[in-house]
Amino acid sequence: MTNSTAHITDKVGVSGARRSTYHNVMLFWSLLTLVGLGATGCGGASQTTGPVTHQRPIGTEGGPDSVLYFGHAASPADYQAVTTLVKRYYGAATIKDGVTACSLILSTVEKAVPEDYGEAPGPAYLRGGRTCPAVMTRLFEHFHRRLVHDEATLEVTRVRLATRGGYAVLRFGAPPEREITVVREGGVWKVSSLLDSKFT
């Protein structure tokens, strides 16, 4: 992993011993790429540029760290664009299409994936992948059964955005809801987490 990634993980108290493997894979990048999104509480845009570390479950109403209070609700156009993005990404995941998935990922994440996950100390099942598509294909193969189940029941219930990006809140049939981070790059919405997260 990159030093910056490890630093953020340590800072918020998240370690491999406390998370399932499924959530570890995406947690590093979801925190890293939220730096500088312009996080807010209730109300207008903030100038905050430090790590955004929302760890309260999405369903926890009233908590200041809830994703429900991040930024503002997306416009109808942005909601539709993010929904289309997320569904394309999960569709690629279910058919183990690393090429398409990488085209939907934020460029800085795409470039770093082989180094951060394709070699030690990345997960053993991802090592050996020398390109983003190779690593992502391995990732989708490892979690294939779960991804197929999730894609079949995927619903984007809401999108919360700040200046440069934010969260898509996802439902897969029964609660709890989960989230995946998105960032606008060159006028196009991109996924900035490798997998969704469910904070517990």
N, C-alpha and C positions, 0 to 999 in steps of 0.2 A: 504494500500500500504506500501511497505517497505520504510524506511527513505531515503535510497539511491536513490530509484526511484523518490520519491517526490522531492529530492534535485535537481536531474538532470532536472526534469520538470520545477521547479521554475527557475533554472539557465538560461534556454533558453527561458523563457518567455511564456511557453505554459500552458494554464489553461483550465479547463473544459468549461469555458464560451466562449472560443475562438475556440473550435473544436467541430465537431459533435461527437455524441456518438460513431459512427462507427470508427472514427479515434482515439479517446481517448483510446480505448481498447488496440490498438497495439502500440501507440506512446511511452508509458512508456518503454516497453521492447525493442522497436527498438532502442531507444537512449541508454538505459542501456547496452544492449549487444554489441553495437558498441565500447564500451570502450576497448581500447587495441587491436583493429583490425589492427592497423598500418596504419592509414589513410594517404593519400597522396594528393597532389595537382597534377599538371601535372608533370610527370616524375617518378622517382624511389620511392622506399618504404621509408616512413618516420618513425621516432622513436616516433611519437606522441602516447601517451597512454591516453590522456584525452578524455572527451566525444566528439563524432563526431556529429555535429548538422547541417546537411545539410537541410536547410529550403527553398531554392529557388526551384520553380517548375522545374521539369525535363526538360521541353521544353525550358527553358531559356538558350539559347546558350551563351557562353562567360562568364557567371558568375562563379567566383572562387569557389562558394559553390555548384555548380550544381553537381548532381550525375554523370553527364557525365564526370566529371573530377576526380572522386574518383578512386584512385589506377590505375589499368590498365584493359584492356579488358581481359576477361577470355580466357583461351586456349580452343580449340574445345572440349577437353575431359571434362573440368570443366563446360563449357557452357551446354553440354549435360546432365551432372550429375545434375546441378542445375535446368535445365528445367524439367527433370524427377521428381525431388524432388517437385518442385512447383506444377506441374500438379497432382501429387499424393496427395499433401496436399489439393488442391482445390477439387479434386475428393472426398476425405474423408469428406470435409466440406459439400458438396452438399447432402451427404447421412447421415449427422449428426453422423459420425463415430469418436467419440472422442478418442477411443482406438488407431486407426491408426494414427490420427493426432498427438497424444502425442508421438508416436514412431518416428515421423518425426521432433519433436521440440528439440532444444538444451536442454541437460539434466538439466542445471541449471535453465532454464526457466520452464521446465516441473515440477521440484520439487517445484518451488515457486508459480506456478499458483493457487493451492488451497488456500494458505494463502493470496496471494495478491488479488485474485478475488472472491474466494468462500465465503469470509466473509467480514463484514464491515471493511473499507468503500468502498469495491468493488461495482460495479453496482448491483442494486437490482435483476436484472434478472439472475445474476450469483451466487448469494448467496445460500448457502446450498450445493454447490458442494464440496465434501470433498476429491476428487481425481482429478487429471488432466483430465482424460476422462470425468468425470461428469461435470466439469466446461466447457470444450470445447464443449461438446454436447449441453449444455445450450446456449453457444455463437452461435453455428451454427444454433440452432433453432431460436434464436432471429433475426439473419440476413439471414435466409434461402432464402427468395425470392431474395434478392440481390446476394447472393452467387451462386445460381443456374444460374442466368442471367450471372454473371461474368465468371463462369466456362465454359459456352457454347461458350464464345468469347475470352477466355484467350489465349494470345500469349506472350511468353517471347522474347522481342525484343533485349535485350542485357543483359550481366552480367558484372558488374564492381567489381573487387576484389583487395584487398590488401594482407597483410601477412596472416591473419587468416580468413578473411571473407569479406563481402561487400554487394552489392545490386543486386537483380534481378529486371530489369525494365520490367514492365508488361503493355500490352495494352489489353483493353477490347472493341474491336470494335472502336468506335470513341474516339478521344483524350479527355482529357489529359491522358498521361501515368501515371502509379502509380509505387510504388516500394515496395519490401519486403526485409528484411534483412536476410542474410544467413551467417552461420559460419561453418568452417570445424572442426569437432570433431572426434578424433580417426580415421582420414582419410576418414570420411564420411561427406557429406554436410547435414546440418540441418537448418531448419527454425528457426529464432530467433525473429520473430515478430508474434503475434497472428493473425493479419490481415495486409493487405497491407495498405499503406498510400498514400494520395494525399495532398500535401501541397498547401494551398490556402492563 
